[in-house]
Amino acid sequence: MKLITTLLIAITLLGQAAVASELQGEAPDFTLPSLSGSNIKLSEKRGDVVMVNFWASWCGPCRQEMPLLDDLYSEYKDYGFVLLGVNVDEDSEKAKDLLEQVKVSFPVLLDPQGKVSALYDIDAMPSTVLIDRDGNQRYLHRGFKPGYEARYEEQVKALVLE
């Protein structure tokens, strides 16, 4: 509950503004269960460009962003791009319910205790981390507004070509 309260405060402070920043350093490794039932470990994705998108079912901008992320995933997955959607709802049934309405083809992972979102210091919903092929964090995006997906594509394309 503390995580949700913190996130709601952060969303209120950020409003609709999307904030992006460059990052450095190795991405913290994690293993989370996916909705498909298998566990996914970030370090096993080394060699690919990885986008880790933290989202929640109660987050309006997350709902708006998800189909756009799915389009990006579909376009670049054959070029070594992996998208991992990390749901932070305490009740994973809420994530499943939302995904009945908003279909995505990328893997959705469950972080109901917020351990991975805490590991990445996530303080806004949605938040997206882009990781290069060497496992280094490169970009962090906090929030979402329409049109922001163009910046995602620009950064993904550059990282895929590195």
TAJO-V450691 format. One record per pair of residues at least 4 apart in sequence whose ideal C-beta (glycine too) atoms are under 8 Angstrom apart, sorted by sequence separation. I is the first residue (numbers start at 1). J is the second residue. D is the distance in Angstrom with one decimal. If there is no record, write none. Layout:
# TAJO-V450691
i: [I:I]
j: [J:J]
d: [D:D]
This chain:
# TAJO-V450691
i: [1:2:3:4:5:6:7:8:9:10:11:33:34:40:41:55:59:60:61:62:64:65:66:67:68:69:70:71:72:73:77:92:93:94:95:96:97:98:99:104:111:114:115:116:118:123:131:132:144:148:149:150:151:152:153:154:155:156:157:158:14:33:34:40:45:57:76:77:87:89:99:111:117:122:131:33:34:56:77:89:111:131:132:32:33:55:109:120:130:131:141:31:32:42:73:87:129:130:31:72:99:120:130:31:42:55:73:117:129:130:141:30:31:55:72:128:129:130:141:29:30:53:128:129:29:70:95:127:128:28:29:69:127:27:95:126:127:53:69:127:139:126:138:51:92:124:125:126:66:85:123:124:92:51:85:87:91:138:51:84:85:86:87:90:130:27:83:84:85:86:87:88:89:90:82:83:85:86:87:88:128:27:84:86:130:88:130:133:49:132:88:130:133:51:53:55:57:86:132:49:50:51:53:55:56:58:73:74:86:48:49:50:51:52:53:54:55:56:57:73:47:48:49:50:51:53:55:56:70:73:48:50:52:54:70:88:63:67:69:70:58:66:70:45:57:67:69:88:57:66:45:63:57:57:42:40:16:11:7:4:80:32:35:54:35:35:65:54:62:35:61:62:61:54:59:40:59:52:54:40:56:55:56:36:54:55:35:54:34:35:53:54:34:35:53:54:34:35:53:54:81:33:34:52:32:33:51:52:72:32:51:71:75:32:51:52:65:81:50:51:64:69:72:76:80:7:49:50:68:72:76:79:49:61:62:64:49:61:65:69:32:49:61:65:68:72:76:3:30:48:4:30:45:47:46:46:1:30:42:46:28:28:43:42:51:27:27:19:51:23:49:27:26:27:14:26:27:49:3:25:26:49:24:25:10:11:24:3:10:11:23:3:7:10:23:7:22:23:6:7:22:23:7:21:22:20:21:20:20:19:20:18:19:18:19:18:17:18:16:18:14:17:14:16:18:20:10:11]
j: [5:6:7:8:9:10:11:12:13:14:15:37:38:44:45:59:63:64:65:66:68:69:70:71:72:73:74:75:76:77:81:96:97:98:99:100:101:102:103:108:115:118:119:120:122:127:135:136:148:152:153:154:155:156:157:158:159:160:161:162:19:38:39:45:50:62:81:82:92:94:104:116:122:127:136:39:40:62:83:95:117:137:138:39:40:62:116:127:137:138:148:39:40:50:81:95:137:138:40:81:108:129:139:41:52:65:83:127:139:140:151:41:42:66:83:139:140:141:152:41:42:65:140:141:42:83:108:140:141:42:43:83:141:42:110:141:142:69:85:143:155:143:155:69:110:142:143:144:85:104:142:143:112:72:106:108:112:159:73:106:107:108:109:112:152:50:106:107:108:109:110:111:112:113:106:107:109:110:111:112:152:52:109:111:155:114:156:159:76:159:117:159:162:81:83:85:87:116:162:80:81:82:84:86:87:89:104:105:117:80:81:82:83:84:85:86:87:88:89:105:80:81:82:83:84:86:88:89:103:106:82:84:86:88:104:122:98:102:104:105:94:102:106:82:94:104:106:125:95:104:84:102:97:98:84:84:61:59:56:56:133:86:92:111:95:96:126:117:125:99:125:126:126:120:125:107:126:120:122:109:125:125:126:107:125:126:107:126:107:108:126:127:108:109:127:128:109:110:128:129:156:109:110:128:109:110:128:129:149:110:129:149:153:111:130:131:144:160:130:131:144:149:152:156:160:88:130:131:149:153:157:160:131:143:144:146:132:144:148:152:116:133:145:149:152:156:160:88:115:133:90:116:131:133:133:134:90:119:131:135:119:120:135:135:152:129:131:124:156:129:156:135:135:136:124:136:137:159:114:136:137:160:136:137:123:124:137:117:124:125:137:118:122:125:138:123:138:139:123:124:139:140:125:139:140:139:140:140:141:141:142:141:142:142:143:143:143:144:143:145:142:145:143:145:148:151:142:143]
d: [6.3:6.3:6.2:6.3:6.6:6.4:6.3:6.4:6.4:6.1:8.0:7.3:5.4:7.4:7.8:6.0:6.9:6.6:6.0:6.4:7.6:5.8:6.4:6.7:6.6:6.2:6.4:6.4:6.3:5.5:5.5:6.4:6.3:6.6:6.3:6.9:7.5:5.9:6.8:6.8:6.4:5.5:6.4:6.5:7.4:7.5:6.3:5.0:5.4:6.9:6.4:6.4:6.3:6.0:6.0:6.5:6.3:6.1:6.4:6.9:6.8:7.5:7.1:7.9:5.0:7.8:3.7:7.3:6.9:4.6:6.7:4.6:4.0:4.7:6.7:5.5:5.4:6.1:7.7:5.2:5.8:5.8:5.2:6.9:7.9:3.9:7.9:7.5:7.6:6.6:7.2:5.4:6.1:6.9:7.0:4.1:5.9:5.1:7.0:8.0:6.6:6.1:4.2:4.3:7.5:7.5:4.2:7.9:7.2:7.9:7.5:7.3:7.6:6.9:7.1:7.9:5.5:7.9:7.3:7.0:5.3:7.6:7.3:7.9:5.2:8.0:6.7:6.9:4.3:7.9:4.6:6.1:6.7:6.5:6.9:8.0:5.2:6.0:7.4:7.7:5.5:7.1:7.4:7.5:4.9:4.1:8.0:5.4:7.4:6.6:7.1:5.3:5.9:7.8:5.8:6.0:7.2:6.5:7.9:7.0:6.9:7.9:7.0:5.1:7.9:7.6:4.1:5.7:4.5:4.9:5.6:5.3:6.6:7.9:7.9:7.7:6.8:7.9:6.6:7.5:7.2:7.8:5.8:5.2:5.7:5.8:7.0:7.4:7.8:5.4:5.2:6.5:6.8:7.3:6.6:6.1:7.3:6.1:6.6:6.0:7.9:7.2:7.1:7.2:6.8:7.6:7.8:6.5:7.0:4.7:4.9:4.8:4.7:5.1:5.1:4.9:6.1:5.1:5.3:6.5:7.1:6.6:7.1:7.7:7.1:6.7:7.2:5.4:7.7:4.6:4.6:6.5:6.0:5.9:4.4:7.6:7.0:6.4:7.3:5.9:7.6:5.1:6.3:5.2:4.1:7.5:7.1:7.5:5.6:5.7:7.8:6.0:6.9:4.3:7.5:6.6:7.3:7.4:7.2:7.8:7.0:6.8:7.8:7.8:7.3:6.8:5.7:5.4:5.9:7.3:7.2:4.5:6.1:7.3:4.1:6.0:6.2:7.4:5.0:5.9:5.2:6.4:8.0:7.0:6.8:4.7:7.7:6.1:5.0:4.7:6.1:4.6:6.3:7.8:7.7:7.2:5.2:6.9:4.7:8.0:5.9:6.8:7.4:7.0:4.0:5.4:6.1:4.6:6.6:6.2:7.4:7.8:7.8:5.8:5.5:6.8:4.5:5.8:7.5:7.6:6.6:7.4:6.0:5.6:6.0:7.6:7.2:4.3:4.3:5.9:7.5:4.8:7.0:6.6:7.3:6.9:6.3:4.2:7.8:7.5:6.1:6.0:7.1:7.3:8.0:6.4:6.1:6.8:7.7:6.4:7.2:4.6:8.0:5.6:7.2:7.3:7.4:6.4:7.7:4.9:4.7:6.6:6.8:7.9:7.4:6.9:4.6:7.7:6.8:7.3:6.3:5.7:5.6:6.6:5.4:5.8:4.7:4.4:4.1:6.5:7.3:5.3:7.0:5.9:4.5:6.0:6.9:6.8:4.5:6.0:3.9:7.4:7.7:7.7:5.9:7.1:6.7:6.3:6.7:6.8:6.0:5.3:5.3:7.3:7.9:6.4:5.2:7.0:4.8:7.3:7.6:6.3:4.4:6.9:5.9:4.2:5.9:5.5:7.1:5.1:6.5:7.1:5.0:5.0:4.9:6.5:7.9:7.7]
